[in-house]
Structure formats: structure tokens, C-alpha cells
Amino acid sequence: MTTEDEHIGSETLTDTETLELLQAEIAEVCIEARGIAWCDMYGTAVDKKSGEQKIVKISLTSRSSVGPRAALTTLMDTIRYAKDTYHLTPYLPSFQSTPAPAKTPQEAPEQAATSITPNPAAKPATIAPDAVSTPSGGASEKVYHCTRMEVVPMPDDRATLKFFEPNPPNKYPVLSITNWPTTNIVKLLAETGAWEESMLAKAQNFTVNYMVFYELSEKTTAKGNPYKNVTRIELVK
């Protein structure tokens, strides 16, 4: 025979009773954190499809039942580990930039004009796929001062260029040349330095000091804003 207590102890609990029992045990064990510390960390990664360099953000949180100092100490240890192991930083990273090629002494203006414009129909402004008909230097031409140029290589000997202003955070481009033949890009950049097509074959950033001229296209985006067509690029004098 079994006693009544033994019989009761051997009874099978229902799902609801089991859940209530677990919730009670968790409530006893879990104590609200007395200290919390958190931090956002950043790194860079290259998109495998587009070749574009991206900023990666990771949020870290440290909790302690002792107090804020213990939570902060644990967080700082984690930050050091993230920096050493994953090369993350607690601030927005600066893109690694390569100095743009300088203009060589033998590139006299008349020589450059001969190589870039063998005939009047081959002006840089006509290279743009959807360039407007107003000639370069016309009243409709506008300009941006750019200090960083990002190269995104594309298939079939083409590339995309993105131009950035020096004003912080310098995160989004103000102008882009999308999927142009690298031969045309080299011609467009010829007045700024000794560019070669091989320099456009890998994803990288260049430190530049360019005046990038553009005109507004008659074509518009889905939001009704006109596209910006780059017409010419010059060194800041």
C-alpha cells in the first residue's frame, strides 16, 4: 500500500500546472538587473554581389545583478574582444582610401585634349548614357566639391563611381556614374590624373579633390526628381 502523500506525489501534473510551476521557479531565480551598460560597434564588409563596401552595426548589452560598474566592466571586456577578434570599433569607421593618381608632367593640356577628344563629337559630356543636350559649361551645369570616390567594379569591363562630399558623415554619395564602360571612365578622369582601366577593376576608395560637374536630366526618378548626369571632372585649383 501507498500512503496518501505518496499517492499525491506520484500524480502527473497537467500542462497548465507544469507551466505555472516553471514560471514560479524562473521568477525565483531571475533577479532584475541592477546595472545595464550598452554600446553600438561598427565594422566594414564588402557585398559579394555588388562589390560595394558596407558599414556593419552590432549592438552589445551587458547586464549585472551587482551594479552598473560590474556591467560596464563586462562590457569593456567585450568591446576589447570585439576589436581584437572582429576589428570592430565603437565609432563609425573611415573607409580606407587610396590616393588618386596624380597628373603626370608629360600630360600637357593639348596632349590630353588629343587623347580624350579626337573629334568634336567625343566630348566627355556625350559619354553619359542619358546626358542632356546642353553643352558642358552651359548655364544649366552645376558642381559638387568631392573628396572621396568609391569604385564598384561591374561585369563586362564596366564600373560604377560614387562621389562623396567632405561634409560629415560622408556616408551617402551626392553623384554617381552607374555601370559605365571603364574606357569611358578613364577618358572622363583623364584631366585629373594618370588613370588606368586596371584601377577600376576592384572595389576600393580613392582620396580625391575634384570638382564634379553635372547637369539635370529630363528623365526623372519614380519620385519625380531629375537624374544627375556627370559632364566633366576637374581638379580643385
C-alpha positions as a Python dict, from the first residue, in 0.01 Angstrom:
ca = {
    (1, 'M'): (0, 0, 0),
    (2, 'T'): (97, 357, -55),
    (3, 'T'): (28, 644, 176),
    (4, 'E'): (-193, 932, 67),
    (5, 'D'): (110, 1164, 47),
    (6, 'E'): (295, 919, -177),
    (7, 'H'): (-9, 885, -396),
    (8, 'I'): (-41, 1258, -431),
    (9, 'G'): (333, 1298, -508),
    (10, 'S'): (311, 1045, -787),
    (11, 'E'): (27, 1221, -967),
    (12, 'T'): (104, 1352, -1317),
    (13, 'L'): (85, 1730, -1350),
    (14, 'T'): (-121, 1884, -1627),
    (15, 'D'): (42, 2109, -1889),
    (16, 'T'): (-103, 2416, -1721),
    (17, 'E'): (29, 2313, -1381),
    (18, 'T'): (373, 2239, -1525),
    (19, 'L'): (386, 2581, -1692),
    (20, 'E'): (283, 2757, -1372),
    (21, 'L'): (549, 2566, -1177),
    (22, 'L'): (821, 2662, -1426),
    (23, 'Q'): (715, 3025, -1421),
    (24, 'A'): (737, 3029, -1041),
    (25, 'E'): (1086, 2877, -1046),
    (26, 'I'): (1205, 3128, -1307),
    (27, 'A'): (1065, 3416, -1103),
    (28, 'E'): (1264, 3298, -800),
    (29, 'V'): (1590, 3257, -989),
    (30, 'C'): (1577, 3564, -1216),
    (31, 'I'): (1651, 3889, -1035),
    (32, 'E'): (1611, 4219, -1216),
    (33, 'A'): (1948, 4354, -1330),
    (34, 'R'): (2084, 4625, -1104),
    (35, 'G'): (2317, 4755, -1373),
    (36, 'I'): (2297, 4772, -1752),
    (37, 'A'): (2558, 4901, -2000),
    (38, 'W'): (2533, 4903, -2378),
    (39, 'C'): (2726, 5016, -2684),
    (40, 'D'): (2697, 5009, -3065),
    (41, 'M'): (3000, 4883, -3255),
    (42, 'Y'): (3078, 4916, -3626),
    (43, 'G'): (3282, 4739, -3888),
    (44, 'T'): (3309, 4718, -4267),
    (45, 'A'): (3227, 4438, -4509),
    (46, 'V'): (3222, 4403, -4887),
    (47, 'D'): (2896, 4293, -5051),
    (48, 'K'): (2982, 3979, -5251),
    (49, 'K'): (2730, 4057, -5525),
    (50, 'S'): (2790, 4428, -5585),
    (51, 'G'): (3146, 4460, -5452),
    (52, 'E'): (3030, 4765, -5255),
    (53, 'Q'): (3182, 4836, -4916),
    (54, 'K'): (2920, 4844, -4639),
    (55, 'I'): (2911, 4957, -4276),
    (56, 'V'): (2803, 4683, -4031),
    (57, 'K'): (2646, 4775, -3695),
    (58, 'I'): (2635, 4540, -3393),
    (59, 'S'): (2471, 4631, -3060),
    (60, 'L'): (2621, 4499, -2735),
    (61, 'T'): (2440, 4490, -2399),
    (62, 'S'): (2581, 4390, -2060),
    (63, 'R'): (2363, 4322, -1753),
    (64, 'S'): (2473, 4267, -1395),
    (65, 'S'): (2293, 4176, -1077),
    (66, 'V'): (2570, 4353, -882),
    (67, 'G'): (2551, 4706, -1022),
    (68, 'P'): (2636, 4945, -1311),
    (69, 'R'): (3013, 4923, -1255),
    (70, 'A'): (3014, 4547, -1295),
    (71, 'A'): (2800, 4574, -1609),
    (72, 'L'): (3036, 4836, -1757),
    (73, 'T'): (3344, 4628, -1674),
    (74, 'T'): (3198, 4330, -1856),
    (75, 'L'): (3101, 4550, -2150),
    (76, 'M'): (3452, 4696, -2180),
    (77, 'D'): (3599, 4344, -2182),
    (78, 'T'): (3358, 4254, -2462),
    (79, 'I'): (3448, 4569, -2659),
    (80, 'R'): (3819, 4484, -2637),
    (81, 'Y'): (3745, 4130, -2755),
    (82, 'A'): (3534, 4261, -3046),
    (83, 'K'): (3814, 4500, -3152),
    (84, 'D'): (4089, 4237, -3133),
    (85, 'T'): (3893, 3948, -3287),
    (86, 'Y'): (3650, 4111, -3531),
    (87, 'H'): (3814, 4453, -3588),
    (88, 'L'): (3501, 4636, -3470),
    (89, 'T'): (3509, 4990, -3329),
    (90, 'P'): (3263, 5188, -3114),
    (91, 'Y'): (3253, 5466, -3376),
    (92, 'L'): (3174, 5486, -3747),
    (93, 'P'): (3477, 5363, -3940),
    (94, 'S'): (3655, 5566, -4205),
    (95, 'F'): (3674, 5393, -4539),
    (96, 'Q'): (4027, 5301, -4634),
    (97, 'S'): (4114, 5529, -4923),
    (98, 'T'): (4388, 5518, -5183),
    (99, 'P'): (4529, 5849, -5309),
    (100, 'A'): (4407, 5921, -5660),
    (101, 'P'): (4678, 5909, -5928),
    (102, 'A'): (4848, 6243, -5986),
    (103, 'K'): (4864, 6408, -6321),
    (104, 'T'): (5199, 6330, -6481),
    (105, 'P'): (5415, 6616, -6618),
    (106, 'Q'): (5403, 6480, -6973),
    (107, 'E'): (5027, 6514, -6979),
    (108, 'A'): (5017, 6858, -7133),
    (109, 'P'): (4669, 7001, -7191),
    (110, 'E'): (4697, 6973, -7568),
    (111, 'Q'): (4806, 6608, -7541),
    (112, 'A'): (4517, 6530, -7309),
    (113, 'A'): (4277, 6701, -7547),
    (114, 'T'): (4413, 6493, -7835),
    (115, 'S'): (4369, 6162, -7646),
    (116, 'I'): (4029, 6241, -7499),
    (117, 'T'): (3863, 6429, -7783),
    (118, 'P'): (3988, 6303, -8121),
    (119, 'N'): (3694, 6484, -8277),
    (120, 'P'): (3438, 6738, -8152),
    (121, 'A'): (3172, 6469, -8119),
    (122, 'A'): (3369, 6287, -7848),
    (123, 'K'): (3335, 6543, -7567),
    (124, 'P'): (3312, 6391, -7215),
    (125, 'A'): (2959, 6524, -7179),
    (126, 'T'): (2841, 6295, -7457),
    (127, 'I'): (2971, 5985, -7279),
    (128, 'A'): (2685, 5987, -7026),
    (129, 'P'): (2416, 5738, -7135),
    (130, 'D'): (2134, 5986, -7086),
    (131, 'A'): (2314, 6320, -7093),
    (132, 'V'): (2108, 6627, -7174),
    (133, 'S'): (2179, 6824, -7487),
    (134, 'T'): (2308, 7141, -7317),
    (135, 'P'): (2685, 7168, -7381),
    (136, 'S'): (2931, 7130, -7091),
    (137, 'G'): (2994, 7459, -6918),
    (138, 'G'): (2646, 7585, -7006),
    (139, 'A'): (2411, 7775, -6778),
    (140, 'S'): (2245, 7452, -6659),
    (141, 'E'): (2571, 7297, -6534),
    (142, 'K'): (2612, 7255, -6158),
    (143, 'V'): (2904, 7131, -5948),
    (144, 'Y'): (2992, 6940, -5630),
    (145, 'H'): (3325, 6950, -5447),
    (146, 'C'): (3407, 6584, -5372),
    (147, 'T'): (3690, 6439, -5161),
    (148, 'R'): (3619, 6067, -5183),
    (149, 'M'): (3548, 5849, -5485),
    (150, 'E'): (3431, 5490, -5446),
    (151, 'V'): (3489, 5239, -5727),
    (152, 'V'): (3246, 4948, -5765),
    (153, 'P'): (3358, 4711, -6044),
    (154, 'M'): (3086, 4566, -6269),
    (155, 'P'): (3087, 4278, -6520),
    (156, 'D'): (3199, 4320, -6883),
    (157, 'D'): (3472, 4579, -6818),
    (158, 'R'): (3235, 4829, -6662),
    (159, 'A'): (3231, 5013, -6330),
    (160, 'T'): (3025, 5240, -6109),
    (161, 'L'): (3176, 5550, -5946),
    (162, 'K'): (3031, 5720, -5638),
    (163, 'F'): (3136, 6069, -5534),
    (164, 'F'): (3118, 6199, -5175),
    (165, 'E'): (3132, 6549, -5031),
    (166, 'P'): (3372, 6624, -4742),
    (167, 'N'): (3093, 6723, -4503),
    (168, 'P'): (3031, 6462, -4228),
    (169, 'P'): (2916, 6192, -4207),
    (170, 'N'): (3030, 6150, -4570),
    (171, 'K'): (2817, 5837, -4588),
    (172, 'Y'): (2598, 5879, -4897),
    (173, 'P'): (2718, 5980, -5245),
    (174, 'V'): (2600, 6306, -5398),
    (175, 'L'): (2668, 6188, -5753),
    (176, 'S'): (2709, 5851, -5923),
    (177, 'I'): (2821, 5719, -6259),
    (178, 'T'): (2646, 5386, -6295),
    (179, 'N'): (2770, 5091, -6500),
    (180, 'W'): (2987, 5283, -6746),
    (181, 'P'): (3250, 5118, -6970),
    (182, 'T'): (3587, 5158, -6799),
    (183, 'T'): (3731, 5307, -7119),
    (184, 'N'): (3484, 5596, -7096),
    (185, 'I'): (3552, 5644, -6725),
    (186, 'V'): (3926, 5671, -6788),
    (187, 'K'): (3859, 5937, -7051),
    (188, 'L'): (3635, 6130, -6812),
    (189, 'L'): (3904, 6121, -6539),
    (190, 'A'): (4197, 6190, -6772),
    (191, 'E'): (4213, 6562, -6682),
    (192, 'T'): (4261, 6473, -6313),
    (193, 'G'): (4546, 6220, -6331),
    (194, 'A'): (4704, 5916, -6492),
    (195, 'W'): (4411, 5680, -6458),
    (196, 'E'): (4417, 5327, -6600),
    (197, 'E'): (4138, 5076, -6650),
    (198, 'S'): (4309, 4832, -6410),
    (199, 'M'): (4245, 5080, -6126),
    (200, 'L'): (3871, 5031, -6181),
    (201, 'A'): (3883, 4651, -6167),
    (202, 'K'): (3850, 4614, -5788),
    (203, 'A'): (3635, 4771, -5518),
    (204, 'Q'): (3825, 5050, -5347),
    (205, 'N'): (3804, 5411, -5229),
    (206, 'F'): (4021, 5695, -5356),
    (207, 'T'): (4104, 6019, -5177),
    (208, 'V'): (4039, 6292, -5433),
    (209, 'N'): (3998, 6667, -5457),
    (210, 'Y'): (3764, 6705, -5753),
    (211, 'M'): (3509, 6947, -5884),
    (212, 'V'): (3246, 6714, -6034),
    (213, 'F'): (3020, 6896, -6280),
    (214, 'Y'): (2675, 6769, -6369),
    (215, 'E'): (2351, 6862, -6539),
    (216, 'L'): (1992, 6771, -6456),
    (217, 'S'): (1840, 6524, -6699),
    (218, 'E'): (1494, 6546, -6849),
    (219, 'K'): (1442, 6193, -6719),
    (220, 'T'): (1312, 6165, -6364),
    (221, 'T'): (1307, 5907, -6087),
    (222, 'A'): (992, 5740, -5955),
    (223, 'K'): (966, 6028, -5705),
    (224, 'G'): (980, 6286, -5983),
    (225, 'N'): (1337, 6404, -5917),
    (226, 'P'): (1558, 6455, -6225),
    (227, 'Y'): (1861, 6233, -6271),
    (228, 'K'): (2203, 6399, -6241),
    (229, 'N'): (2435, 6340, -6537),
    (230, 'V'): (2807, 6391, -6476),
    (231, 'T'): (2952, 6601, -6759),
    (232, 'R'): (3316, 6660, -6659),
    (233, 'I'): (3556, 6630, -6367),
    (234, 'E'): (3837, 6871, -6282),
    (235, 'L'): (4098, 6906, -6009),
    (236, 'V'): (4032, 7173, -5749),
    (237, 'K'): (4261, 7463, -5835),
}
